[in-house]
Structure formats: structure tokens, C-alpha cells
Amino acid sequence: MLLKRFAFWLPVLAVVNYIFELIVNPIKDVGLAVDPLLSFILMNMGNITYDHENFKLLFPGFLIHFSLWLLYGVLIDKFIKQLI
């Protein structure tokens, strides 16, 4: 069932985090603090993924964030499936 998979819930959390950052708290990006790989990718890709002046994650950065968390979910699901 799809609702029992990390590959579903982690991307959903990425979307919720992005919406939260846009509406409520555009100054502090929680996703960068939680995921050092995401932070490394976004900070080294230049101004197309992250607005350094306004501390905002731009839409291409969100796509990277979403894809990376989807990959994490798929890897966790595969690991759990191998354990069972």
C-alpha cells in the first residue's frame, strides 16, 4: 500500500516544508539544516536553486529537494524490504 511507504511520505513532507517556507517562515530554511547533502547541492549550484540574498529556496531547488527526498524514501523502502 502506497500510504505505508517512505517513498510516498518523504516527498509529501518536502512539499509541506516548501509551502511552509514560502508562507510562514521565508527566512530560515529547515530543509537545509536537516539534510547536509541537500545543503551542499543547493549552495554549490549557484543562484538558480537558492536565493542567497533573501534566503529563499527557489523552484528548481525545490525540485532537487523533492527528488532527493523521493530517492531517500525509495532507498529506505528497499532496505526495509530486504530486512523482512
C-alpha angles and dihedrals in degrees: 000000000000096000091061095058130095088215087070102039101044094057089045088054089049090055092046090049092050093049091047091051092050097046109028112019116016094162103063119048109207094187092065092051093050099044117045093184090056090047091051093049095046097045093049098047095069130228097330094080105029133029103222095187096055097026093236132145108232124215096263087052089051090053089053090046092050093046093047093050090046088053090050090051093050092049092049091048091050091048092050091047090054091051093053 
